[in-house]
């Protein structure tokens, strides 16, 4: 090295130069050797595929985000509204319609929820497995209302198939995650049985086809069979809840050539005891009209106070004397309610004719979840 560096003129002290240079080169080599293994390990990692990161108990990305957004520090309505807006892709008007509240109320709840998250320093953290049950009610409500908007859109075409299919996909993922939760199975059954009727629900011009006029041959029999099996699983558990009862009602609608309204009314009686809300009462009145005639249904409807709810005047008009239809005999295949009764005596029932407003209620998802879990 001295030959290369010195050329024709050596340094003032050649011996010292050689010793110093040799020492520095030795130090550099020792430093390189000390990091050799670490550098080789890093190079090896660059050649290996990335291992999946641990994501916690909720494997589905979208479902995990919904659980994260439904933070228990927020009110139920704030959780639902915020999640539907941020993750469900719904507009404020669509959320307000789903929750049966004014648009201003929804907008205020979303703003307040964001402010509370910021001011309280609520962390963005995926919940652990032990925290999931506390958030389940709001998650079920979100999936229910996403499907509801897809099945009966606020504006534009009557159906938004993408929302329906995504809600069903997430409900399946939730059922895999929490298979021992009866209401999770009930929600999945409800969505499947409702989705099964979609091919017959819209006419050639995009108009609504009421239940009585639907071509049952167009219904999806695979979804109906799956939904019925899920309802039977719920029956075996004998822990009825709102979603399970709604699923049972839809199972009756999709069982056989015609709806057994006696059974539907018995199920609504039990649903009303679980969730005594005006919306449930209105939908029960539909079954009352089908079984006992419009007069009894009108008496129940006239007691309701649902300002701005568009189906209330439609149901009232259909049950008015001008549109009354004489009662019809009950079908010979009438069966008792599949759920054990919560009262000693169930009413004896008959079935009558049908009309558009009442059928429109039957064709919708009733917005029950909004009043079940948001109050």
BALOBA-1460 file (C-alpha; in Angstrom, 3 decimals):
// residues 375
<rec num="1" residu="x" x="0.000" y="0.000" z="0.000"/>
<rec num="2" residu="x" x="2.955" y="2.296" z="0.704"/>
<rec num="3" residu="x" x="4.170" y="1.761" z="-2.854"/>
<rec num="4" residu="x" x="0.766" y="2.857" z="-4.225"/>
<rec num="5" residu="x" x="0.432" y="5.933" z="-2.018"/>
<rec num="6" residu="x" x="3.935" y="7.319" z="-1.791"/>
<rec num="7" residu="x" x="4.782" y="7.570" z="-5.508"/>
<rec num="8" residu="x" x="8.154" y="9.260" z="-5.668"/>
<rec num="9" residu="x" x="7.930" y="11.247" z="-2.393"/>
<rec num="10" residu="x" x="7.691" y="9.275" z="0.909"/>
<rec num="11" residu="x" x="6.037" y="10.813" z="4.001"/>
<rec num="12" residu="x" x="8.199" y="12.565" z="6.615"/>
<rec num="13" residu="x" x="7.974" y="9.548" z="8.933"/>
<rec num="14" residu="x" x="7.449" y="6.390" z="6.839"/>
<rec num="15" residu="x" x="7.474" y="4.015" z="9.809"/>
<rec num="16" residu="x" x="4.763" y="5.877" z="11.705"/>
<rec num="17" residu="x" x="2.659" y="6.109" z="8.533"/>
<rec num="18" residu="x" x="2.820" y="2.344" z="7.980"/>
<rec num="19" residu="x" x="1.881" y="1.574" z="11.623"/>
<rec num="20" residu="x" x="-1.069" y="4.004" z="11.635"/>
<rec num="21" residu="x" x="-2.413" y="2.779" z="8.310"/>
<rec num="22" residu="x" x="-2.163" y="-0.856" z="9.348"/>
<rec num="23" residu="x" x="-3.981" y="-0.134" z="12.620"/>
<rec num="24" residu="x" x="-6.881" y="1.701" z="10.852"/>
<rec num="25" residu="x" x="-7.290" y="-1.095" z="8.319"/>
<rec num="26" residu="x" x="-7.407" y="-3.666" z="11.104"/>
<rec num="27" residu="x" x="-10.076" y="-1.666" z="12.948"/>
<rec num="28" residu="x" x="-12.203" y="-1.394" z="9.770"/>
<rec num="29" residu="x" x="-11.989" y="-5.135" z="9.205"/>
<rec num="30" residu="x" x="-12.993" y="-5.908" z="12.789"/>
<rec num="31" residu="x" x="-15.993" y="-3.630" z="12.455"/>
<rec num="32" residu="x" x="-17.130" y="-5.331" z="9.275"/>
<rec num="33" residu="x" x="-16.729" y="-8.773" z="10.779"/>
<rec num="34" residu="x" x="-18.748" y="-7.804" z="13.867"/>
<rec num="35" residu="x" x="-21.830" y="-6.966" z="11.729"/>
<rec num="36" residu="x" x="-21.450" y="-9.733" z="9.161"/>
<rec num="37" residu="x" x="-24.035" y="-12.097" z="10.691"/>
<rec num="38" residu="x" x="-26.620" y="-9.351" z="11.158"/>
<rec num="39" residu="x" x="-26.226" y="-8.205" z="7.545"/>
<rec num="40" residu="x" x="-26.523" y="-11.751" z="6.270"/>
<rec num="41" residu="x" x="-29.688" y="-12.289" z="8.335"/>
<rec num="42" residu="x" x="-31.232" y="-9.090" z="6.933"/>
<rec num="43" residu="x" x="-30.382" y="-10.144" z="3.390"/>
<rec num="44" residu="x" x="-32.018" y="-13.520" z="4.001"/>
<rec num="45" residu="x" x="-35.222" y="-11.864" z="5.210"/>
<rec num="46" residu="x" x="-35.411" y="-9.829" z="2.002"/>
<rec num="47" residu="x" x="-35.561" y="-13.077" z="0.005"/>
<rec num="48" residu="x" x="-38.367" y="-14.623" z="2.079"/>
<rec num="49" residu="x" x="-42.116" y="-13.948" z="1.548"/>
<rec num="50" residu="x" x="-43.818" y="-11.736" z="4.111"/>
<rec num="51" residu="x" x="-45.572" y="-13.676" z="6.839"/>
<rec num="52" residu="x" x="-49.169" y="-12.640" z="7.573"/>
<rec num="53" residu="x" x="-49.412" y="-10.304" z="10.506"/>
<rec num="54" residu="x" x="-51.510" y="-11.223" z="13.499"/>
<rec num="55" residu="x" x="-54.914" y="-9.551" z="13.091"/>
<rec num="56" residu="x" x="-56.669" y="-10.793" z="16.203"/>
<rec num="57" residu="x" x="-59.866" y="-12.843" z="16.394"/>
<rec num="58" residu="x" x="-61.661" y="-11.049" z="13.507"/>
<rec num="59" residu="x" x="-60.039" y="-12.187" z="10.265"/>
<rec num="60" residu="x" x="-62.248" y="-10.317" z="7.799"/>
<rec num="61" residu="x" x="-60.869" y="-6.810" z="7.258"/>
<rec num="62" residu="x" x="-64.233" y="-5.077" z="6.847"/>
<rec num="63" residu="x" x="-65.836" y="-6.854" z="9.793"/>
<rec num="64" residu="x" x="-62.804" y="-6.045" z="11.936"/>
<rec num="65" residu="x" x="-63.190" y="-2.354" z="11.049"/>
<rec num="66" residu="x" x="-66.888" y="-2.462" z="11.978"/>
<rec num="67" residu="x" x="-66.100" y="-3.972" z="15.389"/>
<rec num="68" residu="x" x="-63.437" y="-1.305" z="15.883"/>
<rec num="69" residu="x" x="-65.794" y="1.526" z="14.954"/>
<rec num="70" residu="x" x="-68.585" y="0.305" z="17.266"/>
<rec num="71" residu="x" x="-66.830" y="1.566" z="20.387"/>
<rec num="72" residu="x" x="-68.855" y="1.166" z="23.616"/>
<rec num="73" residu="x" x="-67.868" y="4.669" z="24.752"/>
<rec num="74" residu="x" x="-70.284" y="6.021" z="22.121"/>
<rec num="75" residu="x" x="-74.068" y="5.806" z="22.283"/>
<rec num="76" residu="x" x="-75.707" y="3.011" z="20.269"/>
<rec num="77" residu="x" x="-77.106" y="5.440" z="17.687"/>
<rec num="78" residu="x" x="-73.733" y="7.207" z="17.388"/>
<rec num="79" residu="x" x="-71.942" y="3.873" z="16.910"/>
<rec num="80" residu="x" x="-74.376" y="2.797" z="14.216"/>
<rec num="81" residu="x" x="-74.548" y="6.131" z="12.400"/>
<rec num="82" residu="x" x="-70.785" y="6.624" z="12.406"/>
<rec num="83" residu="x" x="-70.093" y="3.089" z="11.201"/>
<rec num="84" residu="x" x="-72.714" y="3.247" z="8.456"/>
<rec num="85" residu="x" x="-71.315" y="6.561" z="7.266"/>
<rec num="86" residu="x" x="-67.613" y="5.679" z="7.385"/>
<rec num="87" residu="x" x="-67.664" y="1.989" z="6.502"/>
<rec num="88" residu="x" x="-71.106" y="1.205" z="5.097"/>
<rec num="89" residu="x" x="-70.982" y="3.896" z="2.439"/>
<rec num="90" residu="x" x="-74.447" y="5.199" z="3.351"/>
<rec num="91" residu="x" x="-75.366" y="8.869" z="3.135"/>
<rec num="92" residu="x" x="-76.919" y="10.788" z="6.035"/>
<rec num="93" residu="x" x="-80.383" y="10.639" z="4.435"/>
<rec num="94" residu="x" x="-80.135" y="6.872" z="4.051"/>
<rec num="95" residu="x" x="-78.997" y="6.420" z="7.660"/>
<rec num="96" residu="x" x="-81.819" y="8.636" z="8.912"/>
<rec num="97" residu="x" x="-84.385" y="6.601" z="7.008"/>
<rec num="98" residu="x" x="-82.916" y="3.346" z="8.310"/>
<rec num="99" residu="x" x="-82.925" y="4.543" z="11.921"/>
<rec num="100" residu="x" x="-86.340" y="6.266" z="11.611"/>
<rec num="101" residu="x" x="-84.961" y="9.588" z="12.900"/>
<rec num="102" residu="x" x="-84.592" y="13.054" z="11.314"/>
<rec num="103" residu="x" x="-81.542" y="13.695" z="9.145"/>
<rec num="104" residu="x" x="-80.435" y="16.504" z="11.459"/>
<rec num="105" residu="x" x="-80.328" y="14.064" z="14.367"/>
<rec num="106" residu="x" x="-78.077" y="11.669" z="12.469"/>
<rec num="107" residu="x" x="-75.760" y="14.467" z="11.319"/>
<rec num="108" residu="x" x="-75.453" y="15.782" z="14.880"/>
<rec num="109" residu="x" x="-74.733" y="12.333" z="16.289"/>
<rec num="110" residu="x" x="-71.954" y="11.756" z="13.759"/>
<rec num="111" residu="x" x="-70.356" y="15.138" z="14.528"/>
<rec num="112" residu="x" x="-70.615" y="14.562" z="18.278"/>
<rec num="113" residu="x" x="-69.189" y="11.050" z="17.951"/>
<rec num="114" residu="x" x="-66.144" y="12.349" z="16.080"/>
<rec num="115" residu="x" x="-65.683" y="15.117" z="18.655"/>
<rec num="116" residu="x" x="-65.923" y="12.673" z="21.557"/>
<rec num="117" residu="x" x="-63.366" y="10.363" z="19.947"/>
<rec num="118" residu="x" x="-60.996" y="13.307" z="19.527"/>
<rec num="119" residu="x" x="-61.544" y="14.943" z="22.935"/>
<rec num="120" residu="x" x="-61.554" y="11.710" z="24.949"/>
<rec num="121" residu="x" x="-58.547" y="10.341" z="23.101"/>
<rec num="122" residu="x" x="-60.337" y="7.101" z="22.263"/>
<rec num="123" residu="x" x="-57.631" y="4.993" z="20.595"/>
<rec num="124" residu="x" x="-58.032" y="3.291" z="17.254"/>
<rec num="125" residu="x" x="-57.531" y="-0.267" z="18.447"/>
<rec num="126" residu="x" x="-58.896" y="-3.567" z="17.214"/>
<rec num="127" residu="x" x="-60.905" y="-5.102" z="20.085"/>
<rec num="128" residu="x" x="-59.714" y="-8.303" z="21.709"/>
<rec num="129" residu="x" x="-61.838" y="-11.457" z="21.713"/>
<rec num="130" residu="x" x="-63.214" y="-10.706" z="25.184"/>
<rec num="131" residu="x" x="-64.455" y="-7.289" z="24.011"/>
<rec num="132" residu="x" x="-66.437" y="-8.518" z="21.013"/>
<rec num="133" residu="x" x="-69.688" y="-9.457" z="22.853"/>
<rec num="134" residu="x" x="-70.061" y="-5.905" z="24.193"/>
<rec num="135" residu="x" x="-70.023" y="-4.584" z="20.612"/>
<rec num="136" residu="x" x="-72.084" y="-7.324" z="19.002"/>
<rec num="137" residu="x" x="-75.476" y="-5.604" z="19.227"/>
<rec num="138" residu="x" x="-74.274" y="-2.569" z="17.294"/>
<rec num="139" residu="x" x="-72.467" y="-4.739" z="14.739"/>
<rec num="140" residu="x" x="-75.650" y="-6.726" z="14.107"/>
<rec num="141" residu="x" x="-77.577" y="-3.485" z="13.673"/>
<rec num="142" residu="x" x="-75.046" y="-2.183" z="11.148"/>
<rec num="143" residu="x" x="-75.225" y="-5.333" z="9.019"/>
<rec num="144" residu="x" x="-79.021" y="-5.370" z="9.233"/>
<rec num="145" residu="x" x="-79.352" y="-1.762" z="8.117"/>
<rec num="146" residu="x" x="-76.819" y="-2.100" z="5.307"/>
<rec num="147" residu="x" x="-78.907" y="-4.972" z="3.938"/>
<rec num="148" residu="x" x="-82.104" y="-3.018" z="4.518"/>
<rec num="149" residu="x" x="-80.849" y="-0.119" z="2.402"/>
<rec num="150" residu="x" x="-79.876" y="-2.520" z="-0.348"/>
<rec num="151" residu="x" x="-83.223" y="-4.308" z="-0.250"/>
<rec num="152" residu="x" x="-85.295" y="-1.122" z="-0.234"/>
<rec num="153" residu="x" x="-83.111" y="1.751" z="-1.429"/>
<rec num="154" residu="x" x="-83.794" y="5.309" z="-0.306"/>
<rec num="155" residu="x" x="-83.383" y="6.670" z="-3.833"/>
<rec num="156" residu="x" x="-82.735" y="5.407" z="-7.336"/>
<rec num="157" residu="x" x="-83.507" y="1.780" z="-8.210"/>
<rec num="158" residu="x" x="-85.548" y="-0.175" z="-5.707"/>
<rec num="159" residu="x" x="-82.699" y="-2.633" z="-5.060"/>
<rec num="160" residu="x" x="-78.970" y="-2.195" z="-4.462"/>
<rec num="161" residu="x" x="-77.728" y="-5.728" z="-4.844"/>
<rec num="162" residu="x" x="-74.145" y="-4.861" z="-3.897"/>
<rec num="163" residu="x" x="-75.209" y="-3.809" z="-0.402"/>
<rec num="164" residu="x" x="-77.340" y="-6.923" z="0.085"/>
<rec num="165" residu="x" x="-74.556" y="-9.275" z="-0.949"/>
<rec num="166" residu="x" x="-71.943" y="-7.498" z="1.169"/>
<rec num="167" residu="x" x="-74.201" y="-7.616" z="4.240"/>
<rec num="168" residu="x" x="-74.734" y="-11.353" z="3.717"/>
<rec num="169" residu="x" x="-70.994" y="-11.919" z="3.259"/>
<rec num="170" residu="x" x="-70.243" y="-10.101" z="6.511"/>
<rec num="171" residu="x" x="-73.047" y="-11.949" z="8.305"/>
<rec num="172" residu="x" x="-71.504" y="-15.256" z="7.205"/>
<rec num="173" residu="x" x="-68.103" y="-14.132" z="8.480"/>
<rec num="174" residu="x" x="-69.696" y="-13.110" z="11.777"/>
<rec num="175" residu="x" x="-71.449" y="-16.480" z="12.081"/>
<rec num="176" residu="x" x="-68.104" y="-18.232" z="11.604"/>
<rec num="177" residu="x" x="-66.543" y="-15.983" z="14.228"/>
<rec num="178" residu="x" x="-69.338" y="-16.345" z="16.811"/>
<rec num="179" residu="x" x="-71.252" y="-19.558" z="15.971"/>
<rec num="180" residu="x" x="-72.682" y="-19.896" z="19.483"/>
<rec num="181" residu="x" x="-74.495" y="-16.544" z="19.421"/>
<rec num="182" residu="x" x="-78.174" y="-17.260" z="18.561"/>
<rec num="183" residu="x" x="-78.873" y="-13.729" z="17.329"/>
<rec num="184" residu="x" x="-75.935" y="-13.918" z="14.913"/>
<rec num="185" residu="x" x="-77.397" y="-17.089" z="13.393"/>
<rec num="186" residu="x" x="-80.836" y="-15.468" z="13.422"/>
<rec num="187" residu="x" x="-79.588" y="-12.431" z="11.510"/>
<rec num="188" residu="x" x="-77.890" y="-14.577" z="8.872"/>
<rec num="189" residu="x" x="-81.076" y="-16.630" z="8.449"/>
<rec num="190" residu="x" x="-83.154" y="-13.456" z="8.146"/>
<rec num="191" residu="x" x="-80.918" y="-11.993" z="5.451"/>
<rec num="192" residu="x" x="-80.773" y="-15.242" z="3.466"/>
<rec num="193" residu="x" x="-84.537" y="-15.784" z="3.530"/>
<rec num="194" residu="x" x="-85.185" y="-12.185" z="2.528"/>
<rec num="195" residu="x" x="-82.568" y="-12.262" z="-0.230"/>
<rec num="196" residu="x" x="-84.111" y="-15.487" z="-1.565"/>
<rec num="197" residu="x" x="-87.249" y="-13.556" z="-2.611"/>
<rec num="198" residu="x" x="-85.353" y="-10.780" z="-4.409"/>
<rec num="199" residu="x" x="-85.591" y="-12.244" z="-7.963"/>
<rec num="200" residu="x" x="-89.398" y="-12.068" z="-7.781"/>
<rec num="201" residu="x" x="-89.676" y="-8.770" z="-5.944"/>
<rec num="202" residu="x" x="-89.168" y="-6.364" z="-8.861"/>
<rec num="203" residu="x" x="-91.210" y="-6.334" z="-12.064"/>
<rec num="204" residu="x" x="-90.000" y="-5.787" z="-15.626"/>
<rec num="205" residu="x" x="-90.266" y="-1.998" z="-15.277"/>
<rec num="206" residu="x" x="-88.562" y="-1.873" z="-11.880"/>
<rec num="207" residu="x" x="-91.843" y="-1.717" z="-9.964"/>
<rec num="208" residu="x" x="-92.413" y="-3.432" z="-6.628"/>
<rec num="209" residu="x" x="-94.117" y="-6.821" z="-6.843"/>
<rec num="210" residu="x" x="-95.991" y="-7.502" z="-3.616"/>
<rec num="211" residu="x" x="-95.644" y="-10.806" z="-1.810"/>
<rec num="212" residu="x" x="-99.056" y="-12.123" z="-2.851"/>
<rec num="213" residu="x" x="-98.251" y="-11.532" z="-6.527"/>
<rec num="214" residu="x" x="-94.671" y="-12.825" z="-6.563"/>
<rec num="215" residu="x" x="-93.830" y="-15.858" z="-8.660"/>
<rec num="216" residu="x" x="-92.532" y="-18.231" z="-6.035"/>
<rec num="217" residu="x" x="-90.852" y="-20.302" z="-8.701"/>
<rec num="218" residu="x" x="-88.306" y="-17.472" z="-9.017"/>
<rec num="219" residu="x" x="-87.304" y="-17.652" z="-5.366"/>
<rec num="220" residu="x" x="-83.822" y="-18.974" z="-4.612"/>
<rec num="221" residu="x" x="-84.453" y="-22.418" z="-3.158"/>
<rec num="222" residu="x" x="-80.862" y="-22.930" z="-2.028"/>
<rec num="223" residu="x" x="-80.962" y="-19.797" z="0.121"/>
<rec num="224" residu="x" x="-84.376" y="-20.778" z="1.467"/>
<rec num="225" residu="x" x="-83.129" y="-24.246" z="2.445"/>
<rec num="226" residu="x" x="-80.082" y="-22.754" z="4.147"/>
<rec num="227" residu="x" x="-82.184" y="-20.155" z="5.934"/>
<rec num="228" residu="x" x="-84.669" y="-22.753" z="7.160"/>
<rec num="229" residu="x" x="-81.840" y="-24.894" z="8.518"/>
<rec num="230" residu="x" x="-80.454" y="-21.905" z="10.407"/>
<rec num="231" residu="x" x="-83.913" y="-21.170" z="11.843"/>
<rec num="232" residu="x" x="-84.134" y="-24.785" z="13.024"/>
<rec num="233" residu="x" x="-80.769" y="-24.329" z="14.748"/>
<rec num="234" residu="x" x="-82.205" y="-21.325" z="16.545"/>
<rec num="235" residu="x" x="-85.314" y="-23.269" z="17.541"/>
<rec num="236" residu="x" x="-83.180" y="-26.012" z="19.083"/>
<rec num="237" residu="x" x="-81.442" y="-23.417" z="21.252"/>
<rec num="238" residu="x" x="-84.807" y="-22.049" z="22.434"/>
<rec num="239" residu="x" x="-83.370" y="-18.604" z="23.206"/>
<rec num="240" residu="x" x="-85.550" y="-16.432" z="20.927"/>
<rec num="241" residu="x" x="-84.471" y="-12.897" z="20.178"/>
<rec num="242" residu="x" x="-85.570" y="-10.171" z="17.737"/>
<rec num="243" residu="x" x="-83.507" y="-11.349" z="14.766"/>
<rec num="244" residu="x" x="-84.423" y="-14.986" z="15.296"/>
<rec num="245" residu="x" x="-88.114" y="-14.148" z="15.472"/>
<rec num="246" residu="x" x="-87.909" y="-12.074" z="12.301"/>
<rec num="247" residu="x" x="-86.105" y="-14.970" z="10.631"/>
<rec num="248" residu="x" x="-88.872" y="-17.320" z="11.768"/>
<rec num="249" residu="x" x="-91.478" y="-14.969" z="10.266"/>
<rec num="250" residu="x" x="-89.630" y="-14.989" z="6.953"/>
<rec num="251" residu="x" x="-89.334" y="-18.768" z="7.166"/>
<rec num="252" residu="x" x="-93.119" y="-18.958" z="7.333"/>
<rec num="253" residu="x" x="-93.413" y="-16.659" z="4.304"/>
<rec num="254" residu="x" x="-91.113" y="-18.966" z="2.310"/>
<rec num="255" residu="x" x="-92.594" y="-22.286" z="3.484"/>
<rec num="256" residu="x" x="-95.178" y="-23.778" z="1.159"/>
<rec num="257" residu="x" x="-97.323" y="-22.293" z="-1.597"/>
<rec num="258" residu="x" x="-98.863" y="-19.577" z="0.617"/>
<rec num="259" residu="x" x="-98.130" y="-17.735" z="3.850"/>
<rec num="260" residu="x" x="-99.681" y="-19.142" z="7.010"/>
<rec num="261" residu="x" x="-100.755" y="-15.851" z="8.580"/>
<rec num="262" residu="x" x="-101.902" y="-17.529" z="11.788"/>
<rec num="263" residu="x" x="-98.336" y="-18.567" z="12.457"/>
<rec num="264" residu="x" x="-97.000" y="-15.148" z="11.440"/>
<rec num="265" residu="x" x="-99.328" y="-13.417" z="13.891"/>
<rec num="266" residu="x" x="-98.283" y="-15.744" z="16.712"/>
<rec num="267" residu="x" x="-94.634" y="-14.914" z="16.004"/>
<rec num="268" residu="x" x="-95.374" y="-11.188" z="15.944"/>
<rec num="269" residu="x" x="-97.102" y="-11.537" z="19.310"/>
<rec num="270" residu="x" x="-93.868" y="-12.911" z="20.728"/>
<rec num="271" residu="x" x="-91.746" y="-10.316" z="18.936"/>
<rec num="272" residu="x" x="-93.905" y="-7.557" z="20.387"/>
<rec num="273" residu="x" x="-93.280" y="-8.913" z="23.887"/>
<rec num="274" residu="x" x="-89.522" y="-8.880" z="23.236"/>
<rec num="275" residu="x" x="-89.523" y="-5.431" z="21.622"/>
<rec num="276" residu="x" x="-92.688" y="-3.420" z="22.359"/>
<rec num="277" residu="x" x="-92.047" y="-0.637" z="19.841"/>
<rec num="278" residu="x" x="-94.406" y="1.215" z="17.457"/>
<rec num="279" residu="x" x="-92.729" y="-0.282" z="14.387"/>
<rec num="280" residu="x" x="-93.252" y="-3.835" z="15.648"/>
<rec num="281" residu="x" x="-96.859" y="-2.965" z="16.494"/>
<rec num="282" residu="x" x="-97.428" y="-1.605" z="12.984"/>
<rec num="283" residu="x" x="-96.023" y="-4.731" z="11.375"/>
<rec num="284" residu="x" x="-98.079" y="-6.913" z="13.690"/>
<rec num="285" residu="x" x="-101.138" y="-5.009" z="12.492"/>
<rec num="286" residu="x" x="-100.390" y="-6.311" z="8.988"/>
<rec num="287" residu="x" x="-100.741" y="-9.862" z="10.276"/>
<rec num="288" residu="x" x="-103.843" y="-8.906" z="12.270"/>
<rec num="289" residu="x" x="-105.446" y="-7.566" z="9.085"/>
<rec num="290" residu="x" x="-104.639" y="-10.800" z="7.272"/>
<rec num="291" residu="x" x="-106.047" y="-12.978" z="10.072"/>
<rec num="292" residu="x" x="-108.859" y="-11.015" z="11.746"/>
<rec num="293" residu="x" x="-109.718" y="-8.459" z="9.106"/>
<rec num="294" residu="x" x="-108.831" y="-4.769" z="8.569"/>
<rec num="295" residu="x" x="-111.070" y="-3.397" z="11.321"/>
<rec num="296" residu="x" x="-109.031" y="-4.835" z="14.179"/>
<rec num="297" residu="x" x="-105.803" y="-3.822" z="12.467"/>
<rec num="298" residu="x" x="-107.054" y="-0.249" z="12.020"/>
<rec num="299" residu="x" x="-107.816" y="0.018" z="15.734"/>
<rec num="300" residu="x" x="-104.184" y="-0.870" z="16.541"/>
<rec num="301" residu="x" x="-102.812" y="1.436" z="13.847"/>
<rec num="302" residu="x" x="-104.832" y="4.436" z="15.038"/>
<rec num="303" residu="x" x="-103.113" y="4.235" z="18.437"/>
<rec num="304" residu="x" x="-99.628" y="4.585" z="16.947"/>
<rec num="305" residu="x" x="-97.617" y="7.802" z="16.899"/>
<rec num="306" residu="x" x="-95.010" y="7.565" z="14.136"/>
<rec num="307" residu="x" x="-94.598" y="11.050" z="12.655"/>
<rec num="308" residu="x" x="-92.958" y="10.997" z="9.244"/>
<rec num="309" residu="x" x="-92.976" y="7.202" z="8.885"/>
<rec num="310" residu="x" x="-94.245" y="6.739" z="5.332"/>
<rec num="311" residu="x" x="-95.727" y="3.266" z="5.776"/>
<rec num="312" residu="x" x="-98.100" y="4.309" z="8.578"/>
<rec num="313" residu="x" x="-100.566" y="6.250" z="6.381"/>
<rec num="314" residu="x" x="-100.332" y="3.526" z="3.713"/>
<rec num="315" residu="x" x="-101.285" y="0.841" z="6.206"/>
<rec num="316" residu="x" x="-104.042" y="3.032" z="7.655"/>
<rec num="317" residu="x" x="-105.495" y="3.649" z="4.207"/>
<rec num="318" residu="x" x="-105.508" y="-0.038" z="3.365"/>
<rec num="319" residu="x" x="-107.304" y="-0.880" z="6.586"/>
<rec num="320" residu="x" x="-109.976" y="1.798" z="6.140"/>
<rec num="321" residu="x" x="-113.562" y="0.609" z="5.522"/>
<rec num="322" residu="x" x="-113.333" y="1.552" z="1.826"/>
<rec num="323" residu="x" x="-110.643" y="-1.062" z="1.237"/>
<rec num="324" residu="x" x="-111.879" y="-3.681" z="3.676"/>
<rec num="325" residu="x" x="-111.929" y="-7.286" z="2.473"/>
<rec num="326" residu="x" x="-114.157" y="-9.948" z="4.048"/>
<rec num="327" residu="x" x="-112.322" y="-12.575" z="6.093"/>
<rec num="328" residu="x" x="-111.298" y="-15.844" z="4.461"/>
<rec num="329" residu="x" x="-111.087" y="-19.274" z="6.110"/>
<rec num="330" residu="x" x="-107.756" y="-20.297" z="7.587"/>
<rec num="331" residu="x" x="-105.664" y="-22.676" z="5.475"/>
<rec num="332" residu="x" x="-105.998" y="-26.336" z="6.479"/>
<rec num="333" residu="x" x="-102.227" y="-26.639" z="7.035"/>
<rec num="334" residu="x" x="-102.132" y="-24.172" z="9.939"/>
<rec num="335" residu="x" x="-99.387" y="-25.100" z="12.411"/>
<rec num="336" residu="x" x="-98.589" y="-23.708" z="15.864"/>
<rec num="337" residu="x" x="-95.841" y="-21.146" z="16.340"/>
<rec num="338" residu="x" x="-92.385" y="-22.778" z="16.347"/>
<rec num="339" residu="x" x="-91.288" y="-20.681" z="19.336"/>
<rec num="340" residu="x" x="-92.540" y="-21.688" z="22.785"/>
<rec num="341" residu="x" x="-95.256" y="-19.168" z="23.774"/>
<rec num="342" residu="x" x="-94.347" y="-16.502" z="26.303"/>
<rec num="343" residu="x" x="-97.958" y="-16.194" z="27.449"/>
<rec num="344" residu="x" x="-100.301" y="-19.030" z="28.433"/>
<rec num="345" residu="x" x="-102.821" y="-18.473" z="25.641"/>
<rec num="346" residu="x" x="-102.236" y="-17.574" z="22.005"/>
<rec num="347" residu="x" x="-105.202" y="-16.004" z="20.194"/>
<rec num="348" residu="x" x="-107.320" y="-18.030" z="17.823"/>
<rec num="349" residu="x" x="-106.844" y="-16.571" z="14.324"/>
<rec num="350" residu="x" x="-108.343" y="-16.412" z="10.831"/>
<rec num="351" residu="x" x="-106.917" y="-15.158" z="7.560"/>
<rec num="352" residu="x" x="-108.350" y="-12.487" z="5.281"/>
<rec num="353" residu="x" x="-107.519" y="-10.861" z="1.954"/>
<rec num="354" residu="x" x="-104.521" y="-8.717" z="1.123"/>
<rec num="355" residu="x" x="-103.837" y="-5.179" z="-0.094"/>
<rec num="356" residu="x" x="-100.918" y="-3.203" z="-1.441"/>
<rec num="357" residu="x" x="-99.936" y="-1.093" z="1.566"/>
<rec num="358" residu="x" x="-99.917" y="-4.035" z="3.922"/>
<rec num="359" residu="x" x="-98.024" y="-6.134" z="1.414"/>
<rec num="360" residu="x" x="-95.508" y="-3.318" z="1.004"/>
<rec num="361" residu="x" x="-94.796" y="-3.575" z="4.718"/>
<rec num="362" residu="x" x="-94.349" y="-7.326" z="4.379"/>
<rec num="363" residu="x" x="-91.922" y="-6.864" z="1.484"/>
<rec num="364" residu="x" x="-89.734" y="-4.506" z="3.506"/>
<rec num="365" residu="x" x="-87.395" y="-5.357" z="6.377"/>
<rec num="366" residu="x" x="-89.523" y="-3.285" z="8.759"/>
<rec num="367" residu="x" x="-86.664" y="-1.223" z="10.278"/>
<rec num="368" residu="x" x="-87.079" y="-3.268" z="13.445"/>
<rec num="369" residu="x" x="-83.418" y="-3.291" z="14.339"/>
<rec num="370" residu="x" x="-83.329" y="0.488" z="14.527"/>
<rec num="371" residu="x" x="-85.862" y="0.580" z="17.328"/>
<rec num="372" residu="x" x="-84.626" y="-2.635" z="18.939"/>
<rec num="373" residu="x" x="-81.056" y="-1.509" z="19.584"/>
<rec num="374" residu="x" x="-80.793" y="2.244" z="19.075"/>
<rec num="375" residu="x" x="-83.105" y="3.443" z="21.794"/>
